[in-house]
């Protein structure tokens, strides 16, 4: 995560000055080859760490560039709906990845897992060749990565994204250990329900997203995500455990395309790559800052206190975002 943060300004510049499809092809080939290379070692050491770091760089490049390419492809009037549908390609793996991974590992071990993942990456790489090259030019000249970061109407969105990602990293990092300690439900059940709820709300939202007031939806979604953490904190039974997954997945399904669409709409066209690089970097910021803090609170005071604390941060952030955004960006 630290490495990807260090490289983000360079990714932003690369995306602003280079064809997106070219970056996807290079990063996709790199990703598939590195995943395949994991079968060459089972020794914990510098070689494995190097492979992991290289694969992380390829992941960052793919995630950021695919999201930017998708935003470039969408008609402006239906951008939020289009990004919501595009995001299903990330939610489906959340819903089925855990179950599928267990099956593949059970049948072929971790070598089978890496071969399967590499094959998926290769298929993706071949499909990218069918994508058109999109010329993306802006009337305004490109400034810099940090100018995009400091743009006044984008900064409230960075706060909203940070709140969402604090909740996201809390759930994705600690649900497994929570299940092991509480002996309630399973990780597969949680993320299966979570992924299906997120996909369902995106399909249901459809064209409604582009006609809705986006600021209130953002505030409500962050509040719901905070509520899911609070519900999980007091989950000592499967129904509450499933309810936490349902609420969290619903909030995730709504807020991600809404935030992405607003970032794209407010950023200069010539700086869209930088803006999307900043947006995705916030996920890593939450991982390297919020997740360790939550982990320390879990060790010191337990899951109840830690998840309630994280939920309270989201509630405070949602309120702060709402007032800040209304001041610098009057309107919906």
C-alpha positions in Angstrom: 0.0 0.0 0.0 2.9 2.4 0.8 4.5 1.6 -2.5 1.3 2.2 -4.4 0.9 5.6 -2.7 4.4 6.6 -3.6 3.7 5.7 -7.2 0.3 7.4 -7.5 1.5 10.8 -8.8 3.4 9.0 -11.6 0.3 6.9 -12.4 -1.7 10.1 -12.6 0.7 11.7 -15.0 0.9 8.5 -17.1 -2.9 8.4 -17.4 -3.2 12.0 -18.3 -0.6 11.8 -21.0 -0.9 8.2 -22.3 -3.7 6.2 -24.0 -5.6 4.3 -21.3 -5.8 1.1 -23.3 -2.1 0.9 -23.7 -1.6 1.1 -19.9 -4.3 -1.6 -19.3 -2.5 -3.9 -21.8 0.9 -3.5 -20.2 -0.4 -3.7 -16.6 -2.6 -6.7 -17.5 0.2 -8.7 -19.1 2.4 -7.9 -16.1 -0.3 -8.9 -13.6 -0.9 -12.3 -15.3 2.8 -13.1 -15.5 3.5 -12.3 -11.9 0.5 -14.3 -10.6 1.7 -17.2 -12.6 5.2 -16.7 -11.1 3.9 -17.3 -7.6 4.0 -21.1 -8.3 7.8 -20.8 -8.5 8.3 -20.4 -4.8 6.9 -21.5 -1.4 9.7 -19.8 0.6 9.0 -16.7 2.6 11.7 -14.2 1.6 12.8 -11.4 -0.7 11.8 -13.1 -3.9 8.3 -13.6 -2.7 8.1 -10.1 -1.4 9.3 -8.7 -4.7 6.7 -10.7 -6.6 4.0 -9.4 -4.2 5.0 -5.8 -4.6 5.2 -6.0 -8.4 1.8 -7.5 -8.5 0.4 -4.8 -6.2 1.8 -2.2 -8.6 0.1 -3.9 -11.5 -3.2 -4.1 -9.6 -3.1 -0.4 -8.8 -2.5 0.4 -12.4 -5.3 -1.8 -13.6 -7.8 -0.7 -11.1 -7.2 3.0 -11.7 -6.9 2.8 -15.5 -9.9 0.6 -16.0 -12.0 2.9 -13.9 -10.8 5.9 -15.8 -11.4 4.2 -19.2 -14.9 3.3 -18.1 -15.6 6.9 -17.1 -14.3 8.1 -20.5 -16.6 5.7 -22.2 -19.9 6.7 -20.5 -22.3 9.2 -22.0 -22.4 12.1 -19.5 -26.2 11.9 -19.0 -25.9 8.3 -17.9 -22.4 8.2 -16.4 -23.4 7.3 -12.8 -25.6 4.5 -14.1 -22.8 3.3 -16.4 -20.2 3.3 -13.6 -22.7 1.4 -11.4 -23.1 -1.3 -14.0 -19.3 -1.4 -14.6 -18.7 -1.8 -10.9 -20.6 -5.1 -11.0 -17.4 -6.6 -12.4 -15.7 -5.9 -9.0 -18.7 -6.9 -6.9 -19.2 -10.3 -8.5 -15.7 -11.5 -7.4 -16.5 -10.2 -3.8 -19.7 -12.3 -3.8 -18.2 -15.6 -5.2 -14.4 -15.2 -4.9 -14.2 -16.8 -1.4 -16.3 -19.8 -2.3 -14.5 -20.3 -5.7 -11.1 -19.9 -4.0 -12.0 -22.6 -1.5 -13.1 -25.0 -4.3 -10.0 -24.4 -6.4 -7.6 -24.7 -3.5 -9.3 -27.9 -2.3 -9.0 -29.4 -5.8 -5.5 -28.2 -6.9 -3.9 -26.4 -3.9 -2.4 -23.0 -4.2 -0.7 -23.9 -7.4 -4.1 -24.5 -8.9 -5.3 -21.1 -7.5 -2.4 -19.2 -9.1 -2.9 -21.0 -12.4 -6.6 -20.2 -12.4 -6.0 -16.5 -11.5 -3.3 -16.2 -14.1 -5.6 -17.7 -16.7 -8.3 -15.2 -15.8 -5.8 -12.4 -16.2 -4.8 -13.7 -19.6 -8.4 -13.8 -20.8 -8.9 -10.3 -19.6 -5.8 -9.2 -21.5 -7.1 -10.7 -24.7 -10.5 -9.0 -24.3 -8.8 -5.6 -23.8 -7.5 -5.8 -27.4 -11.2 -5.5 -28.5 -11.6 -2.1 -26.8 -11.4 1.0 -28.9 -8.7 3.6 -28.4 -10.4 6.6 -26.8 -8.9 10.1 -27.5 -9.4 12.1 -24.3 -8.5 15.8 -24.6 -9.5 18.7 -22.5 -9.8 22.3 -23.5 -8.1 23.4 -20.3 -4.3 22.5 -20.0 -3.2 19.9 -17.5 -1.8 21.4 -14.3 -0.4 18.8 -12.0 -1.4 15.8 -9.8 -1.3 18.0 -6.7 -3.4 20.8 -8.4 -6.1 18.2 -8.9 -5.8 17.1 -5.3 -6.2 20.7 -4.1 -9.1 21.6 -6.4 -11.7 23.1 -4.0 -14.8 21.2 -5.2 -13.0 17.9 -5.2 -11.7 18.1 -1.7 -15.1 17.3 0.0 -15.2 14.2 -2.2 -11.8 13.1 -0.9 -13.2 13.3 2.6 -16.3 11.3 1.7 -14.1 8.7 0.0 -11.8 8.5 3.0 -14.9 7.8 5.3 -16.2 5.1 3.0 -12.8 3.4 2.7 -12.2 3.5 6.5 -15.4 1.4 6.8 -14.4 -0.7 3.8 -11.0 -1.6 5.1 -12.3 -2.3 8.6 -14.8 -4.8 7.2 -12.5 -6.4 4.6 -9.5 -6.6 7.0 -11.2 -7.9 10.2 -14.3 -9.8 9.3 -12.3 -13.1 9.1 -10.8 -12.7 12.5 -14.1 -11.5 13.9 -15.8 -14.7 12.7 -13.0 -16.8 14.2 -13.3 -15.2 17.6 -17.1 -14.7 17.8 -17.9 -18.1 16.1 -20.8 -16.4 14.3 -21.5 -17.1 10.6 -18.7 -17.5 8.1 -16.6 -15.1 6.0 -18.1 -16.6 2.8 -21.6 -16.0 4.1 -20.8 -12.4 5.0 -19.2 -11.4 1.7 -21.7 -13.5 -0.3 -24.6 -11.5 1.2 -22.5 -8.3 1.0 -21.7 -8.7 -2.7 -25.3 -9.7 -3.7 -26.7 -6.7 -1.8 -24.2 -4.3 -3.5 -25.0 -5.7 -6.9 -28.7 -5.6 -6.3 -28.8 -2.0 -5.3 -26.8 -1.0 -8.4 -29.2 -2.9 -10.7 -32.2 -1.4 -8.9 -30.7 2.1 -9.0 -30.0 2.0 -12.7 -30.9 5.3 -14.4 -32.3 6.7 -11.1 -28.7 7.5 -10.0 -28.3 10.1 -12.8 -31.6 11.9 -11.8 -31.0 11.8 -8.0 -29.6 14.4 -5.7 -26.1 13.0 -5.3 -25.0 14.8 -2.1 -27.8 13.4 0.1 -27.3 10.0 -1.4 -23.6 10.2 -0.5 -24.4 11.2 3.1 -27.0 8.5 3.6 -24.7 5.8 2.1 -21.8 6.7 4.5 -24.2 6.7 7.4 -25.5 3.3 6.4 -22.0 2.0 6.1 -21.3 3.2 9.6 -24.5 1.5 10.8 -23.3 -1.8 9.3 -20.2 -1.6 11.5 -22.3 -0.9 14.5 -24.6 -3.9 13.7 -21.6 -6.1 13.2 -20.2 -4.9 16.5 -23.2 -6.3 18.4 -23.6 -9.4 16.2 -23.8 -12.5 18.5 -26.2 -14.3 16.2 -26.4 -15.1 12.5 -29.4 -12.9 11.7 -27.6 -9.8 13.0 -24.4 -10.9 11.2 -26.3 -11.2 7.9 -28.0 -7.8 8.6 -24.6 -6.1 8.9 -23.6 -7.6 5.6 -26.8 -6.6 3.9 -26.6 -3.0 5.1 -22.9 -2.7 4.3 -23.3 -4.2 0.9 -26.2 -1.9 0.1 -24.3 1.2 1.1 -21.2 0.1 -0.9 -23.3 -0.6 -4.0 -24.7 2.9 -3.9 -21.8 5.1 -2.8 -18.9 3.8 -5.1 -20.5 4.8 -8.5 -21.8 8.0 -7.0 -18.4 9.1 -5.7 -16.7 8.0 -8.9 -19.1 9.9 -11.1 -18.8 13.1 -9.1 -15.0 13.0 -9.2 -15.1 12.5 -13.0 -17.6 15.3 -13.4 -15.7 17.9 -11.4 -12.2 17.1 -12.5 -10.7 18.8 -15.6 -10.8 16.4 -18.5 -7.0 16.8 -19.0 -6.5 15.9 -15.3 -9.0 13.0 -15.1 -6.3 10.4 -14.8 -4.7 12.3 -11.9 -8.1 12.7 -10.2 -8.9 9.0 -10.5 -5.5 8.1 -9.3 -6.1 10.3 -6.2 -9.5 8.7 -5.7 -8.2 5.2 -5.7 -5.1 6.1 -3.6 -7.5 6.9 -0.7 -8.2 3.2 -0.4 -4.5 2.6 0.3 -4.4 5.6 2.8 -7.2 3.9 4.7 -5.4 0.6 4.6 -2.1 1.9 6.0 -3.6 4.3 8.6 -7.1 3.3 9.7 -6.8 -0.5 9.6 -3.8 -0.6 12.0 -5.6 1.7 14.4 -8.7 -0.4 14.4 -6.5 -3.5 14.9 -4.9 -1.9 18.0 -8.3 -1.1 19.4 -9.4 -4.7 18.8 -6.4 -6.0 20.6 -6.9 -3.6 23.5 -10.7 -3.4 23.9 -12.3 -5.9 21.6 -14.4 -5.9 18.4 -17.4 -4.1 20.0 -15.4 -1.0 20.9 -13.3 -1.0 17.6 -16.3 -1.4 15.2 -18.4 1.2 17.2 -15.4 3.6 17.0 -15.1 3.1 13.2 -18.8 3.6 12.8 -18.7 6.8 14.8 -15.9 8.2 12.5 -18.1 7.5 9.5 -21.1 9.3 11.0 -19.0 12.3 11.8 -17.4 12.3 8.4 -20.7 12.1 6.6 -22.0 15.2 8.4 -18.7 17.1 7.8 -18.8 16.1 4.1 -22.4 17.3 3.7 -21.8 20.8 5.1 -18.4 21.2 3.3 -19.7 20.1 -0.1 -22.8 22.3 0.1 -20.6 25.3 0.8 -18.1 24.8 -2.1 -20.4 23.2 -4.6 -23.9 24.6 -4.3 -26.6 22.5 -6.0 -27.4 18.8 -5.8 
